[in-house]
Amino acid sequence: MDKKNALRTGAVAAGTTLMMLLMSSPALALTRDDGDDPGPGLNVMETLGLYVVAPIVLFLVIAGLVMVGDKSRKGPKQG
């Protein structure tokens, strides 16, 4: 890729990112809706358990079930 194409690609990427940032309006998230009643926040251990430990455990359980199911089937005959 020559220098001109790289510069053009960078400009398009930067322009797209800037437009996405300008069009999103985080200020609207500050206003509360009618009936909005957020619950209590999570502490550090609850957050780590929910977003780190639970997905890892779920992955390991699914991978284990797949491996057990694969080993229980007889493979094709060799020869």
C-alpha positions, -999 to 999 in steps of 0.1 A, spaced: 0 0 0 15 33 -9 16 64 12 -14 81 -4 -37 52 1 -26 48 37 -33 85 44 -67 82 27 -76 52 48 -65 69 80 -85 100 72 -116 79 65 -112 60 97 -106 91 117 -136 109 101 -159 79 107 -148 77 143 -153 114 149 -188 113 133 -198 84 155 -187 102 186 -204 134 176 -237 116 167 -239 97 200 -254 117 227 -243 105 262 -260 136 278 -294 120 272 -284 91 295 -283 115 324 -320 122 323 -341 97 342 -372 81 326 -405 78 344 -406 47 365 -368 43 363 -357 27 396 -322 13 395 -313 -13 420 -283 -13 443 -249 -15 427 -226 -45 427 -195 -47 448 -161 -58 433 -164 -95 441 -200 -97 426 -188 -79 395 -158 -102 390 -179 -132 397 -206 -122 372 -184 -109 344 -152 -129 347 -157 -162 367 -192 -171 354 -182 -170 317 -150 -190 323 -169 -216 343 -196 -218 316 -170 -222 289 -153 -250 308 -186 -268 314 -195 -266 277 -160 -276 265 -161 -305 290 -195 -317 277 -183 -315 241 -151 -335 249 -171 -362 268 -196 -365 240 -168 -367 214 -149 -395 233 -181 -415 239 -187 -419 201 -167 -446 183 -145 -431 156 -144 -443 120 -126 -475 112 -90 -470 102 -75 -492 76 
